[in-house]
């Protein structure tokens, strides 16, 4: 399997749009144009096909880690993957799922508050 196929499978598996892939590359330290990313995704018979290098794929994978979990230096930042997922649910009208996520967040907040109360005693 070549790097282009790996990139395609990851983008499809993660349900990344081209603009999100561009952001992932930037988080990995590469500033690429949308047309260059589309060229990576094109079939090898396509005249616009461009082979992705090992270094470019590495930058994408490093960026994907940051995109998925947030930066180490800024742990309070909501990871873009979670943000994108919630916005997708909103746009698709999945109110029940959003309500369930909201309940989980409230439970987590309650757990944190109880943990802080226990630390004071």
BALOBA-1460 file (C-alpha; in Angstrom, 3 decimals):
// residues 121
<rec num="1" residu="x" x="0.000" y="0.000" z="0.000"/>
<rec num="2" residu="x" x="1.407" y="3.398" z="-0.941"/>
<rec num="3" residu="x" x="1.238" y="6.670" z="1.001"/>
<rec num="4" residu="x" x="-1.626" y="8.026" z="-1.112"/>
<rec num="5" residu="x" x="-3.769" y="4.984" z="-0.318"/>
<rec num="6" residu="x" x="-2.947" y="5.308" z="3.372"/>
<rec num="7" residu="x" x="-3.949" y="8.989" z="3.305"/>
<rec num="8" residu="x" x="-7.208" y="8.185" z="1.490"/>
<rec num="9" residu="x" x="-8.136" y="5.419" z="3.927"/>
<rec num="10" residu="x" x="-7.435" y="7.621" z="6.957"/>
<rec num="11" residu="x" x="-9.401" y="10.550" z="5.530"/>
<rec num="12" residu="x" x="-12.356" y="8.306" z="4.710"/>
<rec num="13" residu="x" x="-12.148" y="6.472" z="8.047"/>
<rec num="14" residu="x" x="-12.022" y="9.737" z="9.978"/>
<rec num="15" residu="x" x="-14.690" y="11.285" z="7.719"/>
<rec num="16" residu="x" x="-12.433" y="14.292" z="7.049"/>
<rec num="17" residu="x" x="-13.489" y="16.902" z="4.513"/>
<rec num="18" residu="x" x="-10.861" y="18.559" z="2.325"/>
<rec num="19" residu="x" x="-10.879" y="21.773" z="4.395"/>
<rec num="20" residu="x" x="-10.355" y="19.703" z="7.561"/>
<rec num="21" residu="x" x="-7.518" y="17.780" z="5.898"/>
<rec num="22" residu="x" x="-5.906" y="21.083" z="4.993"/>
<rec num="23" residu="x" x="-6.153" y="22.107" z="8.652"/>
<rec num="24" residu="x" x="-4.651" y="18.758" z="9.747"/>
<rec num="25" residu="x" x="-1.668" y="19.264" z="7.431"/>
<rec num="26" residu="x" x="-1.213" y="22.786" z="8.862"/>
<rec num="27" residu="x" x="-1.298" y="21.417" z="12.421"/>
<rec num="28" residu="x" x="1.438" y="19.020" z="11.317"/>
<rec num="29" residu="x" x="3.555" y="21.911" z="10.039"/>
<rec num="30" residu="x" x="2.742" y="21.865" z="6.288"/>
<rec num="31" residu="x" x="0.795" y="24.555" z="4.503"/>
<rec num="32" residu="x" x="-0.730" y="22.975" z="1.394"/>
<rec num="33" residu="x" x="-3.286" y="24.228" z="-1.090"/>
<rec num="34" residu="x" x="-6.669" y="22.557" z="-1.461"/>
<rec num="35" residu="x" x="-5.761" y="21.561" z="-5.017"/>
<rec num="36" residu="x" x="-2.615" y="19.812" z="-3.789"/>
<rec num="37" residu="x" x="-4.620" y="17.816" z="-1.235"/>
<rec num="38" residu="x" x="-7.127" y="16.891" z="-3.961"/>
<rec num="39" residu="x" x="-4.185" y="15.787" z="-6.120"/>
<rec num="40" residu="x" x="-3.097" y="13.430" z="-3.322"/>
<rec num="41" residu="x" x="-6.617" y="11.973" z="-3.283"/>
<rec num="42" residu="x" x="-6.899" y="11.594" z="-7.062"/>
<rec num="43" residu="x" x="-6.465" y="8.199" z="-8.665"/>
<rec num="44" residu="x" x="-3.054" y="7.380" z="-10.115"/>
<rec num="45" residu="x" x="-4.515" y="7.548" z="-13.655"/>
<rec num="46" residu="x" x="-5.759" y="11.110" z="-13.091"/>
<rec num="47" residu="x" x="-3.645" y="13.820" z="-14.769"/>
<rec num="48" residu="x" x="-3.666" y="15.845" z="-11.515"/>
<rec num="49" residu="x" x="-2.390" y="12.935" z="-9.398"/>
<rec num="50" residu="x" x="0.487" y="13.823" z="-7.098"/>
<rec num="51" residu="x" x="2.402" y="11.314" z="-5.027"/>
<rec num="52" residu="x" x="2.577" y="12.152" z="-1.301"/>
<rec num="53" residu="x" x="6.034" y="11.880" z="0.229"/>
<rec num="54" residu="x" x="6.891" y="10.141" z="3.488"/>
<rec num="55" residu="x" x="7.550" y="13.532" z="5.098"/>
<rec num="56" residu="x" x="4.167" y="14.898" z="3.977"/>
<rec num="57" residu="x" x="2.354" y="11.812" z="5.291"/>
<rec num="58" residu="x" x="4.252" y="12.098" z="8.575"/>
<rec num="59" residu="x" x="3.173" y="15.747" z="8.894"/>
<rec num="60" residu="x" x="-0.430" y="14.701" z="8.241"/>
<rec num="61" residu="x" x="-0.295" y="11.976" z="10.901"/>
<rec num="62" residu="x" x="1.276" y="14.341" z="13.445"/>
<rec num="63" residu="x" x="-1.388" y="16.927" z="12.641"/>
<rec num="64" residu="x" x="-4.106" y="14.299" z="12.984"/>
<rec num="65" residu="x" x="-2.976" y="13.575" z="16.537"/>
<rec num="66" residu="x" x="-3.271" y="17.260" z="17.432"/>
<rec num="67" residu="x" x="-6.592" y="17.521" z="15.552"/>
<rec num="68" residu="x" x="-7.981" y="14.537" z="17.463"/>
<rec num="69" residu="x" x="-6.797" y="15.232" z="21.012"/>
<rec num="70" residu="x" x="-5.730" y="18.885" z="21.057"/>
<rec num="71" residu="x" x="-2.327" y="20.359" z="21.761"/>
<rec num="72" residu="x" x="-0.316" y="19.251" z="24.786"/>
<rec num="73" residu="x" x="0.413" y="22.885" z="25.704"/>
<rec num="74" residu="x" x="-3.295" y="23.753" z="25.644"/>
<rec num="75" residu="x" x="-5.143" y="20.838" z="27.284"/>
<rec num="76" residu="x" x="-8.299" y="22.925" z="27.879"/>
<rec num="77" residu="x" x="-8.877" y="23.322" z="24.138"/>
<rec num="78" residu="x" x="-11.698" y="21.188" z="22.708"/>
<rec num="79" residu="x" x="-10.160" y="18.825" z="20.139"/>
<rec num="80" residu="x" x="-11.289" y="19.736" z="16.606"/>
<rec num="81" residu="x" x="-12.443" y="16.164" z="15.991"/>
<rec num="82" residu="x" x="-14.948" y="16.410" z="18.855"/>
<rec num="83" residu="x" x="-16.059" y="19.854" z="17.758"/>
<rec num="84" residu="x" x="-16.568" y="18.655" z="14.167"/>
<rec num="85" residu="x" x="-18.507" y="15.608" z="15.352"/>
<rec num="86" residu="x" x="-20.873" y="17.685" z="17.479"/>
<rec num="87" residu="x" x="-21.407" y="20.225" z="14.694"/>
<rec num="88" residu="x" x="-22.166" y="17.347" z="12.310"/>
<rec num="89" residu="x" x="-24.771" y="15.998" z="14.724"/>
<rec num="90" residu="x" x="-26.305" y="19.441" z="14.983"/>
<rec num="91" residu="x" x="-26.466" y="19.914" z="11.218"/>
<rec num="92" residu="x" x="-28.018" y="16.464" z="10.780"/>
<rec num="93" residu="x" x="-30.656" y="17.238" z="13.423"/>
<rec num="94" residu="x" x="-29.695" y="14.474" z="15.879"/>
<rec num="95" residu="x" x="-31.193" y="16.193" z="18.912"/>
<rec num="96" residu="x" x="-31.460" y="12.997" z="21.009"/>
<rec num="97" residu="x" x="-27.755" y="12.266" z="20.597"/>
<rec num="98" residu="x" x="-26.858" y="15.869" z="21.465"/>
<rec num="99" residu="x" x="-29.077" y="15.655" z="24.571"/>
<rec num="100" residu="x" x="-27.256" y="12.473" z="25.613"/>
<rec num="101" residu="x" x="-23.868" y="14.165" z="25.138"/>
<rec num="102" residu="x" x="-25.110" y="17.116" z="27.189"/>
<rec num="103" residu="x" x="-26.120" y="14.737" z="30.010"/>
<rec num="104" residu="x" x="-22.687" y="13.084" z="29.917"/>
<rec num="105" residu="x" x="-21.027" y="16.491" z="30.188"/>
<rec num="106" residu="x" x="-23.200" y="17.423" z="33.178"/>
<rec num="107" residu="x" x="-22.359" y="14.103" z="34.860"/>
<rec num="108" residu="x" x="-18.658" y="14.766" z="34.262"/>
<rec num="109" residu="x" x="-18.946" y="18.264" z="35.751"/>
<rec num="110" residu="x" x="-20.715" y="16.840" z="38.802"/>
<rec num="111" residu="x" x="-17.942" y="14.269" z="39.168"/>
<rec num="112" residu="x" x="-15.277" y="16.964" z="39.037"/>
<rec num="113" residu="x" x="-17.101" y="19.066" z="41.632"/>
<rec num="114" residu="x" x="-17.452" y="16.058" z="43.943"/>
<rec num="115" residu="x" x="-13.762" y="15.326" z="43.504"/>
<rec num="116" residu="x" x="-12.904" y="18.898" z="44.467"/>
<rec num="117" residu="x" x="-15.185" y="18.706" z="47.501"/>
<rec num="118" residu="x" x="-13.467" y="15.484" z="48.616"/>
<rec num="119" residu="x" x="-10.028" y="17.119" z="48.217"/>
<rec num="120" residu="x" x="-11.010" y="19.903" z="50.661"/>
<rec num="121" residu="x" x="-11.931" y="17.502" z="53.461"/>
